[in-house]
Each structure stands twice: as structure tokens, then as C-alpha cells.
Amino acid sequence: MTEPGREAADDPSDPEVGAARDERIAPDRETDPDDVAETDEATYTKEGELERTIGLTGGLSIGIGTMIGAGIFVFPGIAAGEAGPAAAASFAIGAVVALLVALPASELATAMPRSGGGYYFISRGLGTLAGSVVGLSLWLGLVFASAFYLVGFGYYAIDSLAEVGIVVDAAFVVPIALLFGAGLTVLNVTGTENAAKLQNGVVALLLSLLVVFLGAGIADAVGLTGQSSAPETFAPFGAFPIVTTAALVFTSYLGFAQVATVAGEMKAPGRNLPLAMVGSVVIVGVLYVATVFVATSAFGSERLATLGETAMVEVGRNYLGAAGAIAILLGGLLATVSSANASILSTSRAVYAVSRDGVIPEWASRINLRFGTPHVALGLAGGPILLLTATGQVTVLAEVASFLHLVMYGLLCVALLALRRNEPEWYDPAYRVPGYPAVPILGAIGSFGMLAFMQLASQVIGLGIMLATAGWYAYYARDVELKGVL
């Protein structure tokens, strides 16, 4: 069995090698993972160098920044209408399933700290076909999700201007979204470190806003600063809606695995990767549960449901007046731009990974020698994102993105079981999941089980995309042989 990438084929510090790096064409369709070398400073490939510039804070920011979006600002009113105050339990169930996947993902990421994340793990554990389907599906899923975030940002921008008395026609939602999408793509091309700094700043400000809002809401809800709310039946509709609502709101937790897609650029991945993935799920899960508690305490689940997707703005106004409403709108702006930035970064790394393995043409994985970023992959991510953003109609596509992510999470757990059962010589993770094999088995059951509670349209479209990616594999990539595959 060949170890997937412990030594470089060339010395990347050699100027002649560096000059010729971008001009190489693979002599055949066989992918050679030995062209990859890992050091404490960078990941070296025959296409170039990915600098290790992302620390634990950056990893947490990517995970938290991707997850804190529509979930915390849109779902509370909708979820309360479905499950009552027990919607908090639905968010808790989602967090448990996410943790059951985050633990196996952490082990796989420390064994294979490469850009590409779930695609790389599944391709090495379950073979090229499964890896190709997941890799291409992840790329498309992230494209759809990024477009959804950008359009959401456009709506938050219009609503924020209206709150301060500046009325802007809704026709400007898409242009605003396109402008920010293009700007974020360029920012990522100029360097991962710049994008990570933006991510850190946005997430820090967003968390500060949420802490102030939740502090005021909890103090009021328990009667410390106002009148305690009247008790309400916890699960007025029974247990089943709690589970279906958990499937609905699980889209709120899609971000944690994106940390693994930048594993090749993370400092001390053996320590920082598991801490970033598990930590981001725990932090966001606590915030979600607290938010639903505060929201249902403000108005009660029945009235909260009538406020729909903008319920959180009215909850903020209830606790903190006009300043609270503006703070929630500002939080929505930060959340959507943070999610979009993290998704664009992860989308480009998904493209880079499948290109590096020959699943799509190799030129897509070329690295910009000035900035050390995969600029072609960023273009292949940013272009389709802007195209979908221009439609302004991405809600269903966001649901399909959730479907594709859940399939990847389930297969990721299965890949861990396969690698542990037939453990190759190169498999030496710095972190091993506790409670093996129960944790990955439960993670797979939880992920695949969530699919059964999704809408039929999302299931049909998601399966259609997976079949299309399998067709691409049969047409273009079936002769690709990945070294290191079981």
C-alpha cells in the first residue's frame, strides 16, 4: 500500500522546479499522491505550495462563520411553529448528529490533512467512484449554498437600509449580492491569510452581538430585568415534529466539515483540526438552543410562528427597542457575508482537490505563485456562484446542498469504518475517535436518517445531481487510479 503523500517528488525550493511547476502536464491519468509533501510550514505539490497560515482561531472562524447564518436568524420563528418551545430540542438533536460526524471527520483529517476534506477521505476509504461523486457533489453543493448566502445578504442589506429610513428598491438585492460575491472571490485569490483575517473579524463581531442580545433576552426571560414569561407546554405537537424539525434545521450545522477542506493550510493539524471542528459545533449548538429559548420566551411559539423569517428582528426590538432590531439586522448582514466567504474558500478547495486527483482537468488545480492560492479553482467556484446569485432564486438549491452534505457526512463515517477495518500502513492519525465503532456507526445512521425527513423535491434533485456526477466519472475519470485507496 502506498502512503498518500509523505515525500515530495521534487524540491519545491528549487527555483528551476518552481519555474516549471505551472507548465507541467501529467504524463498519464494516474494520480500520484506521492507528489504531495507535508511540512509544518506548508503543503507542497507539483503544482505549487499551499502555505500553512490558518490556526485554531481561523479554523473555528471558518466553522462558526459558515454555520451562523440562516439558522440563527431565520429558523427560530419557523421552527417554533413546527415544534413549539421544543424547537430548542430540535436544534440540540441536530448538534448531536453533527458531533457524531465531527469526531470521525477529525480523525480522518489528522490522518490526511489535505485540502479537499470529505472528498479526499471518502475517495481513499471507499474508492474513486464514491470519491468522485462526493467531490463533485460537494463542489456543486457549496456553490448553491454560497449563492444562497449572497442573496440573503442582499435582502438583509435592503432591510437594514429601510430600518434607518433609506428605502431601496428590492431590484437592487441581486446587484448588491453580485458585488459582494465578486469582492469576496477576489479577496480569496489574494491570499488565504487575508480571507482568514476577514473571517476572524466578522465572526468576533457577530459573536459579540449575539452575546449581548442573548444576555438581555435570558435576563428578561427569567425575570431578572423584566417580568418572567408565562410557562408554555414544551412539546405541544408531540415528539414526531421535534424530529422533522431537526431535519429542517440541520442545514444550520453544515459548516463544521468545511474546516477539513483547508486542512493542507492549517498549522498543527493534529491538534487544531479536531478542536476547530468539535469546538465550532458545540459553540454554535449552544447559541442556537439559547436563541430559540429567548425567542419563544419573548412572544410564545404561536405568535413567534406568525412573524415568520423575520421573527428575530422583532425579538430584538422587544428586548432592546429599535437598537435591538438594528443589531439583529447587522448580525444578519455579518452572518450571511461570513457564511458566503467561508463557503467560497471551501468551494475552491473542493475544486482544487478533485482536479489534483484527475477527476476534472488538471489545470484547475494550478496555484498562483504570487499569492500561494488556487486561483483557477477560485474562478471555477466564484463564476458559478455569481451565475446562480444572479437568478435570485436559490432557496430550493440551498435545500439540495443540505441533501448532498448529509450524503457526504454519512459516507465519511463509512469511510472511517473501512479504513479502520483494513488499516493501511500509512494510516496514522494524530487523533482517534473515542467510542469506536459506535460513534461512526451512529453518525452514519443519523446522517442518512435525516434524508428521510427532507422534502421529496430536494431528495429527487439531490439524487439527480449525484447520478450526473456518476455519469461524469464514467465519461472522464473512470481510468483515474488513486494511490492510497483501499
C-alpha positions as semicolon CSV with decimal commas, in nm:
position;residue;x (nm);y (nm);z (nm)
1;M;0,000;0,000;0,000
2;T;0,136;0,340;-0,092
3;E;0,135;0,610;0,169
4;P;-0,069;0,901;0,030
5;G;0,184;1,175;0,026
6;R;0,471;1,176;0,270
7;E;0,751;1,289;0,035
8;A;0,762;1,537;-0,249
9;A;0,861;1,424;-0,595
10;D;1,063;1,747;-0,633
11;D;1,221;2,002;-0,406
12;P;0,978;2,295;-0,418
13;S;1,254;2,529;-0,301
14;D;1,447;2,464;-0,623
15;P;1,395;2,776;-0,844
16;E;1,403;2,572;-1,163
17;V;1,144;2,334;-1,032
18;G;0,931;2,627;-0,918
19;A;0,951;2,796;-1,258
20;A;0,845;2,483;-1,440
21;R;0,578;2,393;-1,185
22;D;0,282;2,555;-1,358
23;E;0,375;2,425;-1,701
24;R;0,358;2,057;-1,617
25;I;0,107;1,826;-1,763
26;A;0,051;1,488;-1,603
27;P;0,207;1,220;-1,824
28;D;-0,093;0,996;-1,774
29;R;-0,426;0,988;-1,596
30;E;-0,289;0,811;-1,292
31;T;-0,285;1,030;-0,985
32;D;0,027;1,006;-0,772
33;P;-0,030;1,120;-0,412
34;D;0,346;1,098;-0,354
35;D;0,368;1,432;-0,535
36;V;0,241;1,586;-0,211
37;A;0,459;1,665;0,091
38;E;0,350;1,794;0,431
39;T;0,570;2,018;0,649
40;D;0,498;2,243;0,946
41;E;0,507;2,544;0,716
42;A;0,324;2,436;0,400
43;T;0,177;2,163;0,181
44;Y;0,390;2,111;-0,131
45;T;0,252;1,968;-0,452
46;K;0,390;1,953;-0,803
47;E;0,158;2,244;-0,887
48;G;0,288;2,470;-0,612
49;E;0,274;2,547;-0,244
50;L;-0,014;2,598;0,000
51;E;0,115;2,792;0,299
52;R;0,003;2,689;0,649
53;T;-0,144;3,019;0,763
54;I;-0,467;2,908;0,937
55;G;-0,450;2,850;1,315
56;L;-0,710;2,729;1,565
57;T;-0,883;3,068;1,568
58;G;-0,902;3,067;1,190
59;G;-1,039;2,711;1,186
60;L;-1,304;2,798;1,446
61;S;-1,394;3,106;1,246
62;I;-1,446;2,904;0,928
63;G;-1,667;2,650;1,109
64;I;-1,864;2,905;1,313
65;G;-1,879;3,158;1,032
66;T;-2,028;2,903;0,791
67;M;-2,282;2,776;1,045
68;I;-2,404;3,108;1,189
69;G;-2,620;3,221;0,902
70;A;-2,977;3,147;0,811
71;G;-3,009;2,906;1,103
72;I;-2,985;3,157;1,383
73;F;-3,159;3,447;1,208
74;V;-3,433;3,275;1,004
75;F;-3,519;2,939;1,161
76;P;-3,639;3,028;1,517
77;G;-3,984;3,152;1,408
78;I;-4,037;2,873;1,155
79;A;-3,913;2,601;1,392
80;A;-4,129;2,729;1,681
81;G;-4,433;2,698;1,455
82;E;-4,345;2,334;1,382
83;A;-4,241;2,207;1,727
84;G;-4,328;2,481;1,981
85;P;-4,070;2,556;2,251
86;A;-3,935;2,204;2,183
87;A;-3,769;2,354;1,873
88;A;-3,475;2,405;2,108
89;A;-3,458;2,024;2,137
90;S;-3,462;2,000;1,757
91;F;-3,154;2,220;1,737
92;A;-2,993;2,009;2,011
93;I;-3,062;1,689;1,812
94;G;-2,901;1,847;1,507
95;A;-2,596;1,938;1,715
96;V;-2,565;1,579;1,842
97;V;-2,573;1,436;1,488
98;A;-2,318;1,695;1,378
99;L;-2,089;1,599;1,666
100;L;-2,121;1,228;1,576
101;V;-1,985;1,321;1,231
102;A;-1,734;1,581;1,353
103;L;-1,546;1,324;1,564
104;P;-1,482;1,076;1,276
105;A;-1,406;1,370;1,046
106;S;-1,143;1,490;1,293
107;E;-0,966;1,153;1,291
108;L;-0,967;1,135;0,912
109;A;-0,847;1,494;0,884
110;T;-0,547;1,434;1,111
111;A;-0,459;1,118;0,915
112;M;-0,494;1,301;0,580
113;P;-0,451;1,677;0,644
114;R;-0,515;1,784;0,285
115;S;-0,722;2,044;0,110
116;G;-1,034;1,864;-0,012
117;G;-1,164;1,735;0,319
118;G;-1,456;1,492;0,286
119;Y;-1,379;1,419;-0,079
120;Y;-1,024;1,311;0,000
121;F;-1,127;1,091;0,294
122;I;-1,408;0,914;0,105
123;S;-1,204;0,861;-0,212
124;R;-0,923;0,695;-0,013
125;G;-1,159;0,492;0,205
126;L;-1,430;0,390;-0,043
127;G;-1,269;0,424;-0,386
128;T;-1,259;0,660;-0,684
129;L;-1,627;0,633;-0,785
130;A;-1,760;0,725;-0,439
131;G;-1,493;0,995;-0,406
132;S;-1,572;1,145;-0,746
133;V;-1,945;1,160;-0,678
134;V;-1,889;1,318;-0,337
135;G;-1,619;1,558;-0,458
136;L;-1,821;1,692;-0,749
137;S;-2,140;1,699;-0,541
138;L;-1,961;1,889;-0,264
139;W;-1,838;2,143;-0,517
140;L;-2,190;2,197;-0,653
141;G;-2,346;2,191;-0,309
142;L;-2,113;2,463;-0,184
143;V;-2,177;2,670;-0,498
144;F;-2,551;2,662;-0,435
145;A;-2,508;2,736;-0,066
146;S;-2,275;3,030;-0,137
147;A;-2,525;3,181;-0,380
148;F;-2,799;3,141;-0,120
149;Y;-2,591;3,325;0,141
150;L;-2,513;3,609;-0,101
151;V;-2,875;3,662;-0,196
152;G;-2,962;3,652;0,175
153;F;-2,701;3,922;0,229
154;G;-2,868;4,134;-0,038
155;Y;-3,205;4,109;0,137
156;Y;-3,053;4,192;0,477
157;A;-2,881;4,494;0,321
158;I;-3,209;4,626;0,177
159;D;-3,395;4,567;0,504
160;S;-3,119;4,736;0,705
161;L;-3,132;5,046;0,490
162;A;-3,511;5,055;0,526
163;E;-3,476;5,037;0,908
164;V;-3,275;5,361;0,909
165;G;-3,513;5,534;0,670
166;I;-3,338;5,473;0,337
167;V;-3,579;5,293;0,108
168;V;-3,409;5,098;-0,171
169;D;-3,599;4,903;-0,433
170;A;-3,586;4,525;-0,399
171;A;-3,446;4,511;-0,751
172;F;-3,107;4,604;-0,601
173;V;-3,089;4,283;-0,394
174;V;-2,915;4,084;-0,669
175;P;-2,670;4,361;-0,777
176;I;-2,562;4,405;-0,415
177;A;-2,518;4,029;-0,378
178;L;-2,315;4,010;-0,700
179;L;-2,090;4,298;-0,592
180;F;-2,006;4,133;-0,261
181;G;-1,967;3,789;-0,420
182;A;-1,712;3,923;-0,668
183;G;-1,530;4,109;-0,392
184;L;-1,506;3,802;-0,169
185;T;-1,377;3,591;-0,458
186;V;-1,101;3,845;-0,533
187;L;-1,015;3,864;-0,163
188;N;-0,966;3,487;-0,151
189;V;-0,744;3,497;-0,462
190;T;-0,511;3,749;-0,296
191;G;-0,438;3,510;-0,012
192;T;-0,593;3,272;0,238
193;E;-0,443;3,476;0,520
194;N;-0,638;3,786;0,409
195;A;-0,962;3,587;0,386
196;A;-0,899;3,431;0,729
197;K;-0,840;3,774;0,884
198;L;-1,172;3,896;0,744
199;Q;-1,338;3,578;0,871
200;N;-1,191;3,623;1,220
201;G;-1,306;3,984;1,242
202;V;-1,658;3,915;1,120
203;V;-1,708;3,615;1,349
204;A;-1,572;3,803;1,653
205;L;-1,809;4,096;1,595
206;L;-2,102;3,862;1,527
207;L;-2,044;3,663;1,843
208;S;-2,021;3,987;2,046
209;L;-2,360;4,098;1,913
210;L;-2,518;3,762;1,991
211;V;-2,377;3,752;2,343
212;V;-2,526;4,096;2,420
213;F;-2,861;4,002;2,265
214;L;-2,881;3,664;2,437
215;G;-2,770;3,814;2,770
216;A;-3,051;4,070;2,760
217;G;-3,301;3,809;2,645
218;I;-3,214;3,549;2,907
219;A;-3,215;3,809;3,188
220;D;-3,562;3,917;3,078
221;A;-3,687;3,561;3,025
222;V;-3,601;3,454;3,381
223;G;-3,742;3,774;3,532
224;L;-3,414;3,945;3,633
225;T;-3,479;4,261;3,429
226;G;-3,844;4,226;3,333
227;Q;-4,137;4,005;3,400
228;S;-4,089;3,631;3,371
229;S;-4,276;3,480;3,079
230;A;-4,581;3,262;3,127
231;P;-4,497;2,890;3,117
232;E;-4,582;2,715;2,790
233;T;-4,623;2,348;2,707
234;F;-4,276;2,232;2,594
235;A;-4,388;1,998;2,314
236;P;-4,749;2,094;2,224
237;F;-4,746;1,890;1,900
238;G;-4,580;1,572;2,033
239;A;-4,243;1,408;1,970
240;F;-4,257;1,347;1,593
241;P;-4,246;1,719;1,493
242;I;-3,933;1,755;1,704
243;V;-3,754;1,507;1,476
244;T;-3,888;1,650;1,149
245;T;-3,790;1,997;1,267
246;A;-3,442;1,865;1,348
247;A;-3,412;1,758;0,982
248;L;-3,535;2,102;0,874
249;V;-3,286;2,298;1,084
250;F;-2,988;2,066;1,028
251;T;-2,879;2,295;0,746
252;S;-2,761;2,521;1,028
253;Y;-2,474;2,280;1,103
254;L;-2,329;2,231;0,755
255;G;-2,020;2,439;0,824
256;F;-1,813;2,228;1,061
257;A;-1,681;1,987;0,797
258;Q;-1,564;2,277;0,580
259;V;-1,276;2,318;0,823
260;A;-1,134;1,992;0,687
261;T;-1,126;2,130;0,331
262;V;-0,845;2,367;0,431
263;A;-0,651;2,103;0,627
264;G;-0,349;2,145;0,396
265;E;-0,324;2,510;0,501
266;M;-0,376;2,464;0,877
267;K;-0,100;2,494;1,134
268;A;-0,051;2,190;1,366
269;P;-0,344;2,000;1,210
270;G;-0,319;1,712;1,462
271;R;-0,428;1,950;1,737
272;N;-0,615;2,228;1,564
273;L;-0,838;2,030;1,327
274;P;-1,036;1,829;1,588
275;L;-1,053;2,129;1,822
276;A;-1,184;2,352;1,543
277;M;-1,449;2,107;1,419
278;V;-1,580;1,990;1,757
279;G;-1,547;2,335;1,912
280;S;-1,741;2,510;1,636
281;V;-2,030;2,259;1,661
282;V;-2,051;2,296;2,042
283;I;-2,037;2,677;2,035
284;V;-2,296;2,711;1,759
285;G;-2,522;2,444;1,912
286;V;-2,532;2,629;2,245
287;L;-2,605;2,958;2,066
288;Y;-2,891;2,802;1,868
289;V;-3,057;2,645;2,172
290;A;-3,022;2,969;2,371
291;T;-3,162;3,172;2,081
292;V;-3,474;2,957;2,050
293;F;-3,524;2,975;2,427
294;V;-3,500;3,356;2,422
295;A;-3,723;3,385;2,114
296;T;-4,002;3,163;2,249
297;S;-3,981;3,340;2,585
298;A;-4,037;3,678;2,418
299;F;-4,359;3,606;2,233
300;G;-4,454;3,239;2,281
301;S;-4,423;2,989;2,000
302;E;-4,765;3,059;1,844
303;R;-4,706;3,432;1,793
304;L;-4,343;3,374;1,701
305;A;-4,454;3,147;1,418
306;T;-4,673;3,423;1,272
307;L;-4,365;3,650;1,243
308;G;-4,200;3,403;1,005
309;E;-3,847;3,451;0,875
310;T;-3,802;3,797;1,027
311;A;-3,912;3,691;1,375
312;M;-3,568;3,752;1,525
313;V;-3,578;4,120;1,428
314;E;-3,897;4,162;1,631
315;V;-3,749;3,963;1,919
316;G;-3,454;4,204;1,923
317;R;-3,692;4,502;1,915
318;N;-3,889;4,352;2,206
319;Y;-3,582;4,325;2,432
320;L;-3,372;4,624;2,324
321;G;-3,604;4,852;2,127
322;A;-3,504;4,994;1,788
323;A;-3,138;4,938;1,872
324;G;-3,211;4,567;1,918
325;A;-3,381;4,542;1,579
326;I;-3,088;4,718;1,411
327;A;-2,843;4,492;1,594
328;I;-3,021;4,182;1,462
329;L;-3,020;4,321;1,111
330;L;-2,648;4,397;1,143
331;G;-2,597;4,045;1,275
332;G;-2,782;3,907;0,972
333;L;-2,554;4,103;0,742
334;L;-2,242;3,976;0,916
335;A;-2,371;3,619;0,928
336;T;-2,453;3,599;0,559
337;V;-2,127;3,760;0,444
338;S;-1,931;3,539;0,684
339;S;-2,104;3,224;0,556
340;A;-2,052;3,327;0,194
341;N;-1,680;3,397;0,249
342;A;-1,621;3,064;0,424
343;S;-1,816;2,875;0,155
344;I;-1,626;3,039;-0,133
345;L;-1,297;2,944;0,033
346;S;-1,414;2,584;0,083
347;T;-1,564;2,556;-0,268
348;S;-1,234;2,647;-0,430
349;R;-1,051;2,388;-0,218
350;A;-1,303;2,120;-0,321
351;V;-1,234;2,204;-0,688
352;Y;-0,860;2,200;-0,621
353;A;-0,879;1,854;-0,464
354;V;-1,077;1,681;-0,742
355;S;-0,857;1,847;-1,007
356;R;-0,537;1,741;-0,833
357;D;-0,661;1,383;-0,845
358;G;-0,753;1,399;-1,215
359;V;-1,130;1,376;-1,165
360;I;-1,154;1,706;-1,356
361;P;-0,880;1,859;-1,579
362;E;-0,551;1,919;-1,401
363;W;-0,521;2,287;-1,498
364;A;-0,795;2,362;-1,246
365;S;-0,551;2,295;-0,958
366;R;-0,282;2,541;-1,063
367;I;-0,162;2,766;-0,783
368;N;-0,088;3,136;-0,814
369;L;0,284;3,170;-0,739
370;R;0,246;3,527;-0,611
371;F;-0,033;3,469;-0,361
372;G;0,000;3,093;-0,299
373;T;-0,371;3,033;-0,365
374;P;-0,551;2,806;-0,618
375;H;-0,668;3,093;-0,838
376;V;-0,817;2,877;-1,115
377;A;-1,019;2,678;-0,862
378;L;-1,138;3,004;-0,708
379;G;-1,254;3,113;-1,052
380;L;-1,439;2,785;-1,101
381;A;-1,603;2,845;-0,764
382;G;-1,673;3,218;-0,797
383;G;-1,807;3,208;-1,154
384;P;-2,089;2,957;-1,095
385;I;-2,167;3,122;-0,760
386;L;-2,220;3,459;-0,926
387;L;-2,424;3,294;-1,203
388;L;-2,659;3,135;-0,952
389;T;-2,666;3,450;-0,742
390;A;-2,788;3,644;-1,046
391;T;-3,100;3,426;-1,057
392;G;-3,200;3,537;-0,708
393;Q;-3,386;3,206;-0,671
394;V;-3,169;2,974;-0,464
395;T;-3,387;2,855;-0,175
396;V;-3,451;2,508;-0,320
397;L;-3,088;2,481;-0,426
398;A;-2,984;2,551;-0,067
399;E;-3,202;2,257;0,042
400;V;-3,034;2,039;-0,220
401;A;-2,698;2,150;-0,083
402;S;-2,806;2,017;0,257
403;F;-2,901;1,683;0,100
404;L;-2,562;1,649;-0,068
405;H;-2,378;1,738;0,250
406;L;-2,568;1,478;0,453
407;V;-2,480;1,210;0,198
408;M;-2,115;1,312;0,232
409;Y;-2,132;1,303;0,612
410;G;-2,280;0,953;0,611
411;L;-2,023;0,821;0,363
412;L;-1,746;0,989;0,561
413;C;-1,839;0,777;0,865
414;V;-1,850;0,465;0,647
415;A;-1,504;0,553;0,508
416;L;-1,364;0,567;0,862
417;L;-1,506;0,220;0,935
418;A;-1,348;0,086;0,614
419;L;-1,007;0,239;0,692
420;R;-1,007;0,112;1,049
421;R;-1,112;-0,238;0,939
422;N;-0,843;-0,260;0,667
423;E;-0,595;-0,021;0,824
424;P;-0,318;0,053;0,570
425;E;0,041;0,125;0,674
426;W;0,014;0,496;0,601
427;Y;-0,295;0,541;0,823
428;D;-0,154;0,704;1,137
429;P;-0,396;0,973;1,266
430;A;-0,280;1,207;1,543
431;Y;-0,634;1,184;1,687
432;R;-0,855;0,873;1,715
433;V;-1,229;0,897;1,765
434;P;-1,344;0,782;2,113
435;G;-1,617;0,519;2,137
436;Y;-1,522;0,344;1,811
437;P;-1,707;0,186;1,628
438;A;-2,030;0,310;1,790
439;V;-1,966;0,679;1,714
440;P;-1,911;0,649;1,334
441;I;-2,197;0,396;1,304
442;L;-2,435;0,632;1,484
443;G;-2,300;0,921;1,276
444;A;-2,380;0,736;0,952
445;I;-2,727;0,635;1,074
446;G;-2,800;0,991;1,189
447;S;-2,687;1,147;0,860
448;F;-2,868;0,905;0,630
449;G;-3,171;0,908;0,861
450;M;-3,205;1,286;0,824
451;L;-3,252;1,239;0,447
452;A;-3,578;1,053;0,509
453;F;-3,729;1,362;0,674
454;M;-3,647;1,604;0,389
455;Q;-3,886;1,726;0,120
456;L;-3,941;1,498;-0,180
457;A;-3,827;1,767;-0,427
458;S;-3,494;1,806;-0,250
459;Q;-3,447;1,428;-0,244
460;V;-3,519;1,395;-0,618
461;I;-3,292;1,684;-0,724
462;G;-3,013;1,570;-0,493
463;L;-3,024;1,217;-0,631
464;G;-3,030;1,357;-0,985
465;I;-2,710;1,555;-0,921
466;M;-2,540;1,251;-0,775
467;L;-2,635;1,044;-1,081
468;A;-2,498;1,320;-1,308
469;T;-2,165;1,323;-1,122
470;A;-2,151;0,944;-1,153
471;G;-2,202;0,990;-1,528
472;W;-1,909;1,235;-1,540
473;Y;-1,696;0,977;-1,361
474;A;-1,787;0,712;-1,621
475;Y;-1,714;0,955;-1,909
476;Y;-1,395;1,125;-1,787
477;A;-1,245;0,982;-1,470
478;R;-1,302;0,607;-1,474
479;D;-0,938;0,540;-1,567
480;V;-0,805;0,751;-1,277
481;E;-0,621;0,539;-1,022
482;L;-0,569;0,698;-0,683
483;K;-0,274;0,570;-0,484
484;G;-0,351;0,511;-0,120
485;V;-0,705;0,383;-0,193
486;L;-0,801;0,068;-0,005
